[in-house]
Amino acid sequence: MSFAVAILGRPNVGKSTLFNRLVGTHAALVDDAPGLTRDRREGDAQLGDLEFCAIDTAGLEEAAAGSLTARMRAQTERALAAADVALLLIDAREGVTEADKHFAGWLRRSGKPIVLVANKSESRAAMAGIGEAYGLGLGDPVPISAAHGEGLAELYDRLVPFARAVPQNNPPVAADKPLSLAIVGRPNVGKSTLANRLLGEERLLTGPEAGITRDAIAVDWMWRGRPIRLVDTAGLRRRSRIEGRPEQLSVADTMRAIRFAEIVIIVLDALQPLERQDLTIARLVADEGRAAVLAVTKWDAVAEKIAALRAMRERLPISLPQLHGIALVPVSGLTGFGLEAMMEAVVAADAIWNRRIATGELNRWLAAAVERHPPPLVAGRRLRLRYVTQVNIRPPTFALFASRPEELPDSYRRFLVNSLRETFDLPGVPIRLMLRRGKNPYEARP
């Protein structure tokens, strides 16, 4: 990207709507309720032939030091520091408020170039607000409607000079596709603290309050020279405890992050490990076909570490048979303990998730498995398992051709999956075994 643009303004003026319009996706959560955005979110934006990095921010508000709102304000200040130009949004229908005046003065003192944007200008009721915007002393306002895509041509004209001011010395170098890594778990288990420790900076909003994270925030990062897109997500509570539309949107965003992830780190609280909701989240990840690693965080607070780890490892095969052999890594987001081992487990899980097994090896395994444990009789006749082949990866997916696949018991199917996992060393990833009807060579031909 040639330059960075921070989108700022008081709550509910349409910052996330404009961000989504520029990025071309529904990446940022949008709702009528003010204050939905808390973390800063970055995205590759395009406006005509302009390409730049857009940064969505939380609404600017005055707050007491140490409060959640103050920490949100600090994240917005970091976004401004990283930007080349700031877009100050006001709501043209409401006109200029005292908060708009206060933050316009704050932005002027920052020394950053500012483009004043009067959003929600699609109706005649906005004309008075556009006129009032001149009083902020930030030059001509750009009237737009982020919701309807109006006025973006003028915004393009105002941003063009910043693109020209950035030298283009080196052509862009094509990078390897980053590994998409999502961090999920219950609320307040330390997901954002863990992500910040991995990134080496306070990139994500943290604190003692439960449910701080609302958006699924993606951050590009490098680990041992490998590009990774790290996605921090909102905590997942039981469906019956989800309250209000903001939390519903957050849960939907987390689910979307899981679906688009390649590997998922499921964060457990070491002081309350493997609760019902933890297992529900792990089963959800398995149902989506994602490889997973269990990170037991807050390990620095555990007294009997060896006993706690042994108890969890003994319980896992019973509670999560669909992810048998999943890596369980004790970590601490506060001290950084175990993070290298966790990332090594992530890379290993990705390799298993992408593994392909030769058809010859699979059919030798099938012959040995059937000889050792033949399929059961159905109506006095034994089922014939004829052929197996791998049809996909990510996750490993196999097609098994049988004489009467619909009559193969689930228990025998589980036996085959467990045998596949053990024989070909496929721990911690979901395995798909699809049953297909094989052709009968004695069936009469037309």
N, C-alpha and C positions, 0 to 999 in steps of 0.2 A: 504494500500500500504506500502511496506517495506522501500522504499526510493523515493526521488523526483529527477527528472532530468530536468534541464532547458536547452532548445535549444536556442542558441544564435548565432549571426552572423550579418554581414551587410545585407542590403536589397537584396532580390531576389537571395539568395543562396540556397533556398529550405527548409527553416525551417518548414513552414506549411505543405509541402509535406511529410517531415519526420514525423511530428507530426501525420498526418492522417494515415501514414503507421503503426506507433506504436500503435495508438489507435484503428485502424481497422475500422474507419468510415471516411466520408468526413466532419468532424465537422468544420475544419478550412477552410476559404475561400482561394482558390489558383488561381492565375492568373499570366500572364507574366508581368503585370505592377508591378513595385517595390513599396513597402510601403503599400501593401493592409492591412496587419495586424497592428493593433494599440494597442489594449488591450492585456493583457496576458490571455491565455486560458489554463485551466487545463483539463486533461483527464486521465482515467484509461488505462494504456498502458500494453501491454504484448509482450514479446520477448522470444519465447520458453517457458520455465517454469518460467521466470522472470516476476514478476508483480510489477509495479511501477507507480508513478504519473509523467506524462509528462507535461511539461509547455512550451507552444508555446509563443514566445515573438515577439515584434516589432523589425525591423531591427535597429542595433546599428548605430547611426549617431551623430556627433558633432552638437550642436545647441546652440543658444543664450538662456540665462536664461529666463524663463517665456513663451517661445514659445511652440507650440503644440508638436514639435519634442522633446523638452526638457522634457515635461510631459510624452511623450511616453518612453523616456530614463529612467525616474524615475520609471515607471512601470516595465521596464526590470530589473532595479536594485533591485526592491522588489522581483521579481521572482528569481533572483540569490541568494538573501539572504535566501529565503525559500527553496532552493534546496540543496541536498547533493552532487551533482556533476553537472558540466556544460559541455554540448556538444558545442564546438565551430565549427560551420560549415563554410567551405570555398567552393568556386566554383572552382573545379579542372580544368575545361576547361579554365577559365580566369586566373588561377594562383593566387599567393599571391599578394594582393594589399596593398597599404599604409594603407588603412583602416583596413585590416586584421591584419597588424603588430601593429597598434595602439591599437586595442581592445584586441589582444592577451596579450599585456603588461598590459592593464587594468585588465584583468582576472587574470593574475599572481599575481598582487598586492592584489586581493581580498582574496587570500588564499584558495579559493575553489579548490577541485580536478577538473582537466580539461581533457577531452578526445577530441582530435583534430580529426574532421571528414571531409574528402575530398569528398564532394558530387559531383554528375554528373560525376562519374568516369567510366561510361560504355563504353566510346570510347577511342581509342588510343591517341586522342588529349589531354586527361587528364593526361598522364604520366608525362609531364613536370611540371604541376601544383602540382602533388603529390610529386615530387622531391623537389620543392620549399618549400613545407609545412614543411620540416624538419628544415628550417631556422627560424621558429617561436619559436623554443626552447621548444616545448610542447610534445616532444617525437614522437613516430611513429604515423603518421596519419592513420586513418581507412578509406580506400577507399570504398565508397558505391554509390549506385544509389537509392535514395529514391523513385524516380518515378517508377523504375522497381523492387525494392525489392532485389537488389543485395548487397552483402557484410554485411548483417545483422548478419551473424554468427560470424564474427570477432567483430562486435559491441557488441554482446552478451558476448563474452569472456572478453571484456574490462569493462563491467558493472557488471559482476558477483561479483567481490570483494566488491563492495559497498553494494550489497544485503547481503553478508555474514557479513559485518561489523555492521549491524543493529541488535540489540538484539531482539529476538522474545519471550518476557516474557509472554504475555497474548494472548490467542487465539482470533481470531476475533469474535465479537459478532454480530449476525444478527440484523440489524436495520429495523424499519418500513420503508415501501416504502415512499420516500419523496413526498410531494405535489408539482407538477410541476406548477410554478407560473411565467407567462411571463408578462413583462412590455412593453407596446407598446404605440405608439402615433406619432404625427407629429415630424419632426426634431426640436431640440432646445426647447422642452417644459419642459425639466428638468428630463428626465427618469433616466439618470445615476446618477444625483445628489440625486434623491429620493432613488435609489438602494443603493448608498453609505451610506446614512443616516440610512437605514434599517440595513445594514450590520455592521455599526459602524466603518468603516474604508474606506480609499480612495482606494477601490479595483478596481474601474472602472475609466477610463479616462474621465475627464470632462473639460469644458471650455466654453468660450463665442461663439466659432465658431460653426456654424450649421453643422450637419453631421459628428461629431467626431466619434461616434460609427459606426463600419462597421460590425463586427461579432456579432452574437447572443451569448453572454457570459453567461454561466451557472455557478452559485456559490452555493455550498451547505451551508445551514444555518439552524439555529434552532430558532424557535419562540415559547416561552412558552413550551418548551420541545417537540415540534412537528418538525420533519425534513421537510425542504422545499428546493426545488431546484429553486432558483431565477434566472430567465433568463432576462438579459437586452438586448434590441434589437435596431437595427438601426431605425431611423425615417422613416416613410412612407409618401412619397409625392405623389401628383397626378401622374398618369401614364404618362401623357403628359409632365411632368417636370423631369422625370428620365433621367439623362444624364450619358453616359459612362458605360462601363462594370462593373467597381467596384461598382457603385450604383445598377446596376441590380443584381449583386451577393448579395449585402447587403439586398435588398428587398426580394430576394428568400430565404435568410437565416431567415429573420423575419417571412415570411409566414410559413416556416418549423417550427419555434418556436411556432407559434400560433396553428398549427395543432397538435403538440405534447404536448401542454400545457393542463392542466386541468382547471385552472382559469386564467383569463387575467385581469390585471390592465390596463385600458385605461387611459392614462394621458392626461389631458386637461390643457391648459394654462389659468389661471384665468383671465388674461388680455385680452385674445382673445378666449373665451370659445365657444364650440359647433359650430365651423366653419364647412363648408361642408366636409372637409377632416376628421375631427373628427367623423362625423356621418358616413362617408364611412367606416372608420376603425371599428367603432362599428358594423355596418351591416356585415362587413366581419367576425368579431369574431362570431356574431350570426349565420351566414351561416355555419361556421365551427362547430357549436354546442357547443361552449365553454361558460361557465358561466363567467360573467364579473362584474367588479366593476369600477366605474368612480372615478378617483382621480383628483380633481381640485387643481393643484399645483400652487406655487408662491402666496399662499393665504395671505402671510404676506404683499404683495404689493397691496392688494385690499383695497380701501378706504371704500366704502359702502358695507360691507360684507353681511348684512341681505338682502338688496335689490338684490344683485348679486345672492345670493343663491336661493332666491325666484323665480327670473326670469328663472334660469336654470331649477329648478324643475317644473315650469309651462310648459316649452317648451318640456321637455323630453317625456311625453306621446304622443305628436304629432309627434316629430321627430324620436323617436325610439320605435314604438309600439311593435316590436318583442322582446324587452327587457323591457317590461313594469314593473315598480317597481324596476328597477336597483338601487343599492345603489350609492348615490352621496356623496362623502366625501371630504371636503376641507382639504388640507394638505400643508405643506411647507417642501421641502427638505433641506432648509437652517437651519430652526429652529427645525425641528422635530415635529412640530405641526400636530396633527391629524393622526399620523402613527399608533398608537394603535387602533384607531377607524377604520382605513382602513383595518388593518389585521383582526380585528374582523368581518368586512364585508366580507372579503375573505373567512374566515372559514365558515361563515353562507351561502355564495353562494355555497361553496363546498358541504355542507350538503343538500341544495336544489337540486343541480345538481345530487346527488346520491340518491334522495328520491324515494321510491317505494310505490305505493298506491294499496291497496287490490282491487281485481276485484269486490267484492260485493259493496264496497263504490263507485266505478266508475259507476257501472250500476244503483245504486240508484241516483247518480248525473245525469246520462243521462236521466233517466225517468223524473226527475224533470225539467231538462232543456228543453226537448221536450214538456212537458206539458205547461211550461211557454211560450215557443216560438217555435211552431211547424215548421218543415221544410216546405218550399214553395211547392206549387203544380207544377208539371211538366206534361204538356199535359193532364191536368185535373185529374191527379193522384198524391196522396201524397207519398213522399219518406218515406220509413220505415227505421228507425235506430234501428237495432236489438240488438247490443251487443258491448261493449267496454272493452278492457283490456290493461294493460301496458305491452309492449313487451321488453322494454329496459330502462336503465338509462344512464346518462352521454351523452346527455341530456335526460330528461324524454320523452319517446317515447310511443305513444299509437296507437293501431289498432282499428278502428271503422268499424264494419260490417254493411253494408247498402244494401237495395234492388237494387238500381241503383247508386253506388257511383260516377260514372263519371258525373252524372247530378246534384250532390250537388253543389250549388253555392259557390264561394269563400267567399262571404260575410257571409254565414251561417257557413262555416268552421271557419272563424275568430271569429264568435260569440262563437262557441264551445271552441276554444282555450282560449279566454278571460275568459269564464266561468270556465274552468278548472283551470286557473291561480288564479282566485279569490276564488273559492270554496276550493281548496286544498293548498292555500298559496304558490304559486310558483313564487315569484317575481324575476325579473332580470335574468332568464335563458331562453334560447330558448326552445320551446315546439314543438315536432314533432307529428303531427296527420296524420296517414296514413289511407286511405280509402280502405276498402276491400269489395268484394261482398260476401254477406251472402248466404248460401244455401237456395233454395226455397223448402219447405217441400212438395209442391204440384207438383213439377216438375216430369214428368214421368221418371221412372227408367227403364233401359234396362232389 
